[in-house]
Amino acid sequence: MVTKKMLKSVLTNLGIEKGMILEVHSSLSSFGELEGGAETIINTLKEIVTEEGSIFMPALRLSKELPLSEEDKELGITVKIKILPPEIAKRYEGERE
């Protein structure tokens, strides 16, 4: 089983560090059995990069498009989809503000 400690060690050995702008393309299944699943990957990357950096994680469209608010349209958002299970997404909602 891959632990958070192991994942953090591998990512830092790859050169990921505080303040980086990081675009992540990954497949959860490529990690094998990962303690904590996708949430472990997200939290570990956030710990390494910190708020001084940015993490971008493109996603395949796995859900129907969600309705756009007027604010979304003003920001230039053209498509909005759900990418995380609700129980995980709720934990990160405040971080977008």
C-alpha positions in Angstrom: 0.0 0.0 0.0 1.2 3.5 -0.9 1.1 5.8 2.1 1.0 9.6 2.3 4.6 9.6 3.6 5.8 7.5 0.6 3.9 9.7 -1.9 5.3 12.9 -0.4 8.9 11.5 -0.6 8.4 10.5 -4.3 6.9 13.8 -5.3 9.7 15.8 -3.6 12.3 13.6 -5.2 10.7 14.4 -8.6 11.4 18.1 -7.8 8.0 19.3 -6.8 8.5 22.1 -4.2 7.0 25.0 -2.4 5.7 27.8 -4.6 5.6 25.8 -7.9 2.9 26.2 -10.5 2.0 22.6 -11.1 -0.3 21.0 -13.7 -1.2 17.4 -12.7 -2.3 14.7 -15.1 -2.8 11.4 -13.3 -4.8 8.2 -13.1 -5.7 7.1 -9.6 -5.4 3.5 -10.6 -1.7 4.0 -11.6 -0.9 4.6 -7.9 -2.1 1.1 -7.0 -3.5 0.8 -3.5 -3.3 4.3 -2.1 -4.1 5.0 1.6 -6.8 7.6 1.6 -7.4 7.5 -2.2 -7.6 10.7 -4.2 -7.9 12.9 -1.2 -4.4 11.8 -0.1 -3.0 13.0 -3.5 -4.7 16.3 -3.3 -3.7 17.0 0.3 -0.1 15.9 -0.3 0.3 18.1 -3.3 -1.2 21.0 -1.3 1.2 20.5 1.5 4.2 20.5 -0.8 3.3 23.4 -3.1 1.6 25.4 -0.3 -0.5 28.5 -0.9 2.5 30.2 -2.5 2.0 28.0 -5.6 -0.9 26.7 -7.7 -2.1 23.3 -8.6 -4.1 22.6 -11.8 -5.8 19.3 -12.3 -7.6 18.9 -15.6 -10.5 16.4 -15.5 -12.5 14.4 -18.0 -16.1 15.3 -18.2 -17.7 12.7 -16.0 -21.0 14.5 -15.3 -23.6 16.5 -17.1 -22.9 20.2 -17.4 -24.0 22.2 -14.3 -25.9 25.5 -14.8 -23.8 28.6 -15.0 -24.5 31.5 -12.7 -24.2 35.1 -13.9 -20.9 35.4 -12.0 -19.6 32.3 -13.8 -20.5 33.9 -17.2 -18.9 37.2 -16.2 -15.7 35.3 -15.4 -15.7 33.7 -18.8 -16.6 30.2 -17.6 -18.2 28.3 -20.4 -18.6 24.8 -18.9 -19.0 23.8 -15.3 -18.9 20.1 -14.2 -18.8 18.1 -11.0 -15.4 16.5 -10.7 -15.2 15.3 -7.1 -17.6 13.2 -5.1 -19.8 15.5 -3.0 -18.3 14.4 0.4 -14.9 15.4 -0.8 -15.9 18.5 -2.8 -17.6 20.0 0.3 -14.3 20.0 2.2 -12.6 22.2 -0.5 -15.5 24.6 -1.3 -14.2 27.4 0.9 -10.7 27.3 -0.7 -12.0 28.7 -4.0 -13.0 32.0 -2.4 
